Amino acid sequence: MSEDDAIRATNDDASTCKRAAVQLGYWKDPYINYFIRASERKAPEINRGFYARVKGVHALLKQFLEITKCQGQIVNLGAGFDTTYWNLKDDGLAPKNFIEVDFQGVTSRKTYYIQHRKPLLERLASEDSEVKFVDADLHSKEYHIVAADLRNLTELKTKLSECNIDYSLPTCFLTECVLIYMPADASTNLVQWIPKEFSSAFFVNYEQVNMGDRFGKVMLDNLRGRGCSLPGIDHCMSLETQKQRFLKNGWEGADAINMVNVYRSLPQTDIQRMERIEFLDELELLTQLQEHYAITYASVDRLNIGLDRIQF
């Protein structure tokens, strides 16, 4: 298995975990089952961890969509089988343009599933727009899936242009456990390019943190044992290194919060509902896991629409 194959496999792992948690009722997602088969039960701390991840990322996305009145764009880099677009559409919060980017091996599978699952295809079709499938890409009026290697910025720019990207519109970029798999120079080029080209942009990055301590090294050994070399690990040493990735590369503001604090920030009534689903008698492992993942968010806002107000 090549390293790129190992990275692609992390999409299946994450999607399987999400499907398992959704099956138990941790959160609602009627679309994940179209992309991943039913899976075996996961440990409660894994389910709670994914609950916090999904709810935390969506909390920031919804603030972005409210500020922009859904007239902006979302670009999900390394999207895998993510179902955010479909769920936002159900909530009446779909942006003007939603673009997903991933390796061709991932996008070809996702576009195939959409093409052959009527409920998904019908959600994209409209009277004034057809859905086009070209190789491993999909294009519709407001939703696109394109294959590109994020390490190749020229290729990414070309693919985004095919999705009618508008550099004058406020745009939210989303990455979840993606940048760590990119060489530092490639991820830096990407992070630098966005504030140079977009008038107003917001970035949400869910990723590992505190990788230098004992528990973090065990996590790294596990990932490396699966064939992932983790060339972007230097940015994952602390919350400060996560913030500085953006502050040193043209972003006006940035903050990073570990998942312990993200979890605490979520609506407590839903937390209480969720925690009743499965009994968890030992919180230590969950806390350790949440201390080693963080959500970092950054903004540049030349349109002065208030992106700096987005926070937990």
TAPE-V665011 format. One record per pair of residues at least 12 apart in sequence whose ideal C-beta (glycine too) atoms are under 8 Angstrom apart, sorted by the first residue. I is the first residue (numbers start at 1). J is the second residue. D is the distance in Angstrom with one decimal. If there is no record, write none. Layout:
BEGIN
i & j & d
I & J & D
I & J & D
END
This chain:
BEGIN
i & j & d
1 & 227 & 5.7
2 & 227 & 7.8
3 & 227 & 5.7
3 & 228 & 6.6
3 & 229 & 6.0
4 & 103 & 6.6
5 & 105 & 7.9
5 & 227 & 7.5
6 & 226 & 5.6
6 & 227 & 3.4
6 & 228 & 5.1
7 & 103 & 7.6
7 & 181 & 5.0
7 & 228 & 6.1
8 & 103 & 5.6
8 & 105 & 5.5
8 & 106 & 5.8
9 & 226 & 7.3
10 & 177 & 6.6
10 & 181 & 8.0
10 & 228 & 7.3
11 & 80 & 3.5
11 & 81 & 6.2
11 & 102 & 7.5
11 & 106 & 5.8
12 & 36 & 7.2
12 & 81 & 8.0
14 & 50 & 7.9
14 & 80 & 6.6
14 & 176 & 7.7
14 & 177 & 7.3
15 & 32 & 6.9
15 & 35 & 6.3
15 & 36 & 4.3
15 & 80 & 6.4
15 & 81 & 4.4
16 & 36 & 5.8
16 & 39 & 4.4
17 & 39 & 7.7
17 & 42 & 5.7
17 & 46 & 5.9
17 & 47 & 7.7
17 & 50 & 5.3
18 & 32 & 5.6
18 & 36 & 7.7
18 & 50 & 5.7
18 & 54 & 7.1
19 & 32 & 5.0
19 & 33 & 6.5
19 & 36 & 4.7
19 & 37 & 7.7
19 & 38 & 6.7
19 & 39 & 5.4
20 & 39 & 4.7
20 & 40 & 7.1
20 & 41 & 6.2
20 & 42 & 4.6
20 & 47 & 6.9
21 & 42 & 7.0
21 & 46 & 7.8
21 & 47 & 4.3
21 & 50 & 5.1
21 & 51 & 6.3
23 & 38 & 6.7
23 & 39 & 7.9
24 & 41 & 7.7
24 & 47 & 6.6
24 & 277 & 5.6
24 & 278 & 7.0
25 & 277 & 5.8
26 & 47 & 5.6
26 & 48 & 7.7
26 & 50 & 7.3
26 & 51 & 4.7
26 & 274 & 5.7
26 & 277 & 6.3
27 & 51 & 6.2
27 & 54 & 6.0
27 & 55 & 6.8
27 & 274 & 7.8
29 & 83 & 5.7
29 & 87 & 6.2
30 & 86 & 8.0
30 & 90 & 7.8
31 & 83 & 4.1
31 & 86 & 4.3
31 & 87 & 6.8
31 & 120 & 7.2
32 & 81 & 7.4
32 & 83 & 5.4
34 & 113 & 5.9
34 & 114 & 8.0
34 & 117 & 4.9
34 & 119 & 7.2
34 & 120 & 5.7
35 & 81 & 4.0
35 & 83 & 7.1
35 & 110 & 6.7
35 & 113 & 5.5
36 & 81 & 6.1
44 & 278 & 4.2
44 & 279 & 7.3
44 & 280 & 4.5
44 & 286 & 7.9
45 & 280 & 6.5
45 & 285 & 5.2
45 & 286 & 4.0
45 & 289 & 6.2
47 & 277 & 7.7
47 & 278 & 6.7
48 & 263 & 7.8
48 & 274 & 7.2
48 & 275 & 7.6
48 & 280 & 7.0
48 & 286 & 5.9
49 & 259 & 7.1
49 & 286 & 6.9
49 & 289 & 5.4
49 & 290 & 6.6
49 & 293 & 7.4
51 & 274 & 5.7
52 & 259 & 5.3
52 & 262 & 5.7
52 & 263 & 4.5
52 & 266 & 6.9
52 & 290 & 6.8
53 & 176 & 7.4
53 & 206 & 5.9
53 & 259 & 7.1
53 & 293 & 7.3
55 & 266 & 5.3
55 & 270 & 7.7
56 & 206 & 7.4
56 & 259 & 7.1
56 & 262 & 4.2
56 & 263 & 7.8
56 & 265 & 7.8
56 & 266 & 7.1
56 & 295 & 5.3
56 & 312 & 7.4
57 & 84 & 7.9
57 & 174 & 7.0
57 & 176 & 6.9
57 & 204 & 6.0
57 & 206 & 5.9
57 & 295 & 6.7
58 & 84 & 7.2
59 & 265 & 7.7
59 & 266 & 7.2
59 & 312 & 6.8
60 & 202 & 7.8
60 & 204 & 5.1
60 & 295 & 7.2
60 & 297 & 5.8
60 & 310 & 5.9
60 & 312 & 7.7
61 & 74 & 7.0
61 & 84 & 7.0
61 & 88 & 7.5
61 & 172 & 6.5
61 & 174 & 7.2
61 & 204 & 6.9
62 & 93 & 6.5
63 & 309 & 7.7
63 & 310 & 4.4
63 & 311 & 7.9
64 & 170 & 7.7
64 & 172 & 4.7
64 & 202 & 5.3
64 & 307 & 7.2
64 & 310 & 6.1
65 & 88 & 7.3
65 & 93 & 4.9
65 & 95 & 6.2
67 & 170 & 7.8
67 & 305 & 5.9
67 & 306 & 5.3
67 & 307 & 6.6
67 & 309 & 7.2
67 & 310 & 7.0
68 & 95 & 7.3
68 & 170 & 4.9
68 & 305 & 6.7
70 & 93 & 6.1
70 & 94 & 6.6
70 & 95 & 5.4
70 & 96 & 6.8
71 & 95 & 7.4
71 & 96 & 5.3
71 & 169 & 7.1
71 & 170 & 7.9
72 & 95 & 5.4
72 & 96 & 6.4
72 & 169 & 5.3
72 & 170 & 4.0
72 & 171 & 6.0
72 & 172 & 6.6
73 & 95 & 5.7
73 & 96 & 6.2
73 & 97 & 4.3
73 & 98 & 7.2
73 & 99 & 7.0
73 & 165 & 6.9
73 & 166 & 6.7
73 & 169 & 5.4
73 & 170 & 7.4
73 & 171 & 4.3
73 & 172 & 7.2
74 & 95 & 5.1
74 & 97 & 7.6
74 & 98 & 5.0
74 & 99 & 7.2
74 & 171 & 7.3
74 & 172 & 4.9
74 & 173 & 7.9
74 & 174 & 6.5
75 & 99 & 4.7
75 & 101 & 7.0
75 & 160 & 7.2
75 & 165 & 7.6
75 & 171 & 6.2
75 & 172 & 7.2
75 & 173 & 5.0
75 & 174 & 7.1
76 & 98 & 7.6
76 & 99 & 7.0
76 & 100 & 4.7
76 & 101 & 7.0
76 & 174 & 4.7
76 & 175 & 8.0
77 & 101 & 5.2
77 & 150 & 5.8
77 & 173 & 6.3
77 & 174 & 6.8
77 & 175 & 5.0
77 & 178 & 5.9
77 & 190 & 7.8
78 & 101 & 7.0
78 & 102 & 5.7
78 & 150 & 6.5
78 & 175 & 5.9
78 & 176 & 7.0
78 & 177 & 7.8
78 & 178 & 3.5
79 & 100 & 3.7
79 & 101 & 6.4
79 & 102 & 5.3
79 & 106 & 8.0
79 & 145 & 7.6
79 & 174 & 7.9
80 & 102 & 6.0
80 & 106 & 5.9
80 & 110 & 7.9
81 & 106 & 7.7
81 & 110 & 6.1
82 & 100 & 7.0
82 & 176 & 7.6
84 & 174 & 7.7
85 & 98 & 4.7
85 & 100 & 7.4
85 & 143 & 5.6
86 & 120 & 7.4
86 & 123 & 6.5
89 & 123 & 6.6
94 & 142 & 6.3
94 & 143 & 8.0
95 & 142 & 7.4
95 & 172 & 7.9
96 & 142 & 6.5
96 & 169 & 6.8
97 & 142 & 5.7
97 & 144 & 7.5
97 & 163 & 6.9
97 & 164 & 6.5
97 & 165 & 7.1
97 & 166 & 7.1
97 & 169 & 7.6
98 & 142 & 6.1
98 & 143 & 5.0
98 & 144 & 7.2
99 & 143 & 7.9
99 & 144 & 4.7
99 & 145 & 7.9
99 & 146 & 6.9
99 & 160 & 6.6
99 & 163 & 4.7
99 & 165 & 6.9
100 & 144 & 6.9
100 & 145 & 4.7
100 & 146 & 7.3
101 & 145 & 7.9
101 & 146 & 5.6
101 & 147 & 7.7
101 & 148 & 5.2
101 & 150 & 6.8
101 & 156 & 6.8
101 & 159 & 6.6
101 & 160 & 7.8
102 & 145 & 7.8
102 & 147 & 6.9
102 & 148 & 7.9
103 & 147 & 6.6
103 & 149 & 6.9
104 & 135 & 7.9
104 & 136 & 4.6
104 & 147 & 3.7
106 & 147 & 7.9
107 & 136 & 4.5
107 & 137 & 6.6
107 & 138 & 7.8
107 & 145 & 5.2
107 & 146 & 6.7
107 & 147 & 4.4
108 & 135 & 7.7
108 & 136 & 3.8
108 & 147 & 7.2
110 & 138 & 7.9
110 & 145 & 6.0
111 & 133 & 5.8
111 & 136 & 6.2
111 & 137 & 6.9
111 & 138 & 4.6
111 & 145 & 5.7
114 & 138 & 6.4
114 & 145 & 7.8
115 & 133 & 5.8
115 & 138 & 7.9
124 & 140 & 4.6
124 & 143 & 6.0
125 & 140 & 7.6
126 & 141 & 6.2
128 & 141 & 7.2
129 & 141 & 3.5
135 & 147 & 7.4
137 & 159 & 7.8
137 & 162 & 7.4
139 & 162 & 7.2
139 & 163 & 6.9
144 & 162 & 7.7
144 & 163 & 4.0
146 & 159 & 4.2
146 & 160 & 7.6
146 & 162 & 6.5
146 & 163 & 6.2
147 & 159 & 7.3
150 & 178 & 7.1
150 & 182 & 6.3
150 & 186 & 7.2
150 & 190 & 6.5
151 & 182 & 5.7
151 & 183 & 6.7
151 & 186 & 4.2
153 & 186 & 7.7
153 & 189 & 5.3
153 & 190 & 6.2
153 & 193 & 6.1
156 & 190 & 7.5
167 & 197 & 5.3
167 & 198 & 5.5
167 & 199 & 6.9
168 & 199 & 5.5
169 & 199 & 7.8
170 & 198 & 7.9
170 & 199 & 7.4
170 & 200 & 4.2
170 & 201 & 7.1
170 & 202 & 7.3
170 & 301 & 8.0
170 & 303 & 6.3
170 & 305 & 6.0
170 & 307 & 6.9
171 & 194 & 8.0
171 & 198 & 5.2
171 & 200 & 7.5
171 & 201 & 5.2
171 & 202 & 7.5
172 & 201 & 7.4
172 & 202 & 4.5
172 & 203 & 7.4
172 & 204 & 6.7
173 & 194 & 6.2
173 & 201 & 6.6
173 & 202 & 7.3
173 & 203 & 4.8
173 & 204 & 7.2
174 & 203 & 7.9
174 & 204 & 4.9
174 & 205 & 7.9
175 & 203 & 7.7
175 & 204 & 7.4
175 & 205 & 4.9
175 & 206 & 7.3
175 & 207 & 7.4
176 & 205 & 7.7
176 & 206 & 4.3
176 & 207 & 7.5
177 & 206 & 6.6
177 & 207 & 5.8
177 & 208 & 7.2
178 & 205 & 7.9
178 & 207 & 7.7
179 & 205 & 6.4
179 & 207 & 6.2
179 & 232 & 5.2
179 & 235 & 6.8
179 & 245 & 7.9
180 & 207 & 5.7
180 & 208 & 6.0
180 & 230 & 5.6
180 & 232 & 4.4
180 & 233 & 6.3
180 & 235 & 7.5
180 & 236 & 5.8
181 & 228 & 6.3
181 & 230 & 6.8
181 & 231 & 7.2
181 & 232 & 6.5
182 & 231 & 6.6
182 & 232 & 5.2
183 & 231 & 4.5
183 & 232 & 6.9
184 & 231 & 6.6
184 & 232 & 5.8
184 & 234 & 6.1
184 & 235 & 7.1
187 & 232 & 5.4
187 & 235 & 7.3
187 & 245 & 7.6
188 & 245 & 7.6
188 & 249 & 6.2
191 & 203 & 7.5
191 & 245 & 6.2
191 & 246 & 6.3
191 & 249 & 4.8
191 & 250 & 7.8
191 & 251 & 7.6
192 & 249 & 4.4
192 & 250 & 5.7
194 & 250 & 7.9
194 & 300 & 7.7
195 & 249 & 7.4
195 & 250 & 3.9
195 & 251 & 5.5
195 & 252 & 7.8
195 & 300 & 4.1
196 & 250 & 6.2
198 & 300 & 7.3
199 & 302 & 4.8
199 & 303 & 5.3
200 & 299 & 7.8
200 & 300 & 6.6
200 & 301 & 4.7
200 & 302 & 5.8
200 & 303 & 4.2
200 & 305 & 6.0
200 & 307 & 6.0
201 & 299 & 7.0
201 & 300 & 5.3
201 & 307 & 7.8
202 & 297 & 6.9
202 & 298 & 7.3
202 & 299 & 5.0
202 & 307 & 5.0
202 & 310 & 6.5
203 & 246 & 6.6
203 & 251 & 7.2
203 & 296 & 7.8
203 & 297 & 6.5
203 & 298 & 4.6
203 & 299 & 7.5
204 & 295 & 6.7
204 & 296 & 7.8
204 & 297 & 5.2
205 & 242 & 7.3
205 & 295 & 7.0
205 & 296 & 4.6
205 & 297 & 7.3
205 & 298 & 8.0
206 & 293 & 6.9
206 & 294 & 7.6
206 & 295 & 5.2
207 & 235 & 8.0
207 & 236 & 6.2
207 & 242 & 7.1
207 & 293 & 7.0
207 & 294 & 6.7
207 & 296 & 7.1
208 & 236 & 4.7
208 & 292 & 6.1
208 & 293 & 6.0
208 & 294 & 7.9
209 & 236 & 5.6
209 & 237 & 7.7
209 & 238 & 6.6
209 & 239 & 6.1
209 & 242 & 6.0
209 & 256 & 7.2
209 & 258 & 6.2
209 & 291 & 7.9
209 & 292 & 6.1
209 & 293 & 6.4
209 & 294 & 4.1
210 & 236 & 7.9
210 & 237 & 7.3
210 & 238 & 6.4
210 & 258 & 7.7
210 & 291 & 6.1
210 & 292 & 5.2
211 & 233 & 5.8
211 & 236 & 4.7
211 & 237 & 5.9
211 & 292 & 7.3
212 & 237 & 5.1
212 & 238 & 7.7
215 & 288 & 5.3
215 & 291 & 7.7
215 & 292 & 6.1
216 & 292 & 5.6
219 & 292 & 6.2
220 & 233 & 7.0
239 & 256 & 4.1
239 & 257 & 7.4
239 & 258 & 6.6
239 & 294 & 6.0
239 & 296 & 7.8
240 & 256 & 7.6
242 & 256 & 4.2
242 & 294 & 6.0
242 & 296 & 4.3
243 & 255 & 6.5
243 & 256 & 4.9
243 & 296 & 6.4
243 & 298 & 7.8
245 & 296 & 7.5
246 & 296 & 7.1
246 & 298 & 3.7
247 & 298 & 7.6
250 & 300 & 6.8
251 & 298 & 4.2
251 & 299 & 6.7
251 & 300 & 5.3
252 & 299 & 6.2
252 & 300 & 4.9
252 & 301 & 6.6
252 & 308 & 7.1
253 & 298 & 6.6
253 & 299 & 5.4
253 & 308 & 5.3
254 & 296 & 6.5
254 & 297 & 7.0
254 & 298 & 3.8
254 & 299 & 7.7
255 & 296 & 7.2
255 & 297 & 6.1
255 & 298 & 7.8
255 & 311 & 6.9
256 & 294 & 5.1
256 & 295 & 7.3
256 & 296 & 4.1
256 & 297 & 7.9
257 & 294 & 6.1
257 & 295 & 5.8
257 & 296 & 7.9
257 & 312 & 5.8
258 & 290 & 6.4
258 & 291 & 5.5
258 & 292 & 7.8
258 & 293 & 6.9
258 & 294 & 4.7
259 & 289 & 7.6
259 & 290 & 3.8
259 & 291 & 7.5
259 & 293 & 4.6
259 & 294 & 6.5
259 & 295 & 7.3
260 & 287 & 6.3
260 & 290 & 4.5
260 & 291 & 5.7
261 & 312 & 7.2
262 & 290 & 7.8
262 & 294 & 8.0
262 & 295 & 5.8
262 & 312 & 6.2
263 & 290 & 6.1
265 & 312 & 4.2
295 & 312 & 7.9
297 & 310 & 6.7
297 & 311 & 7.8
END
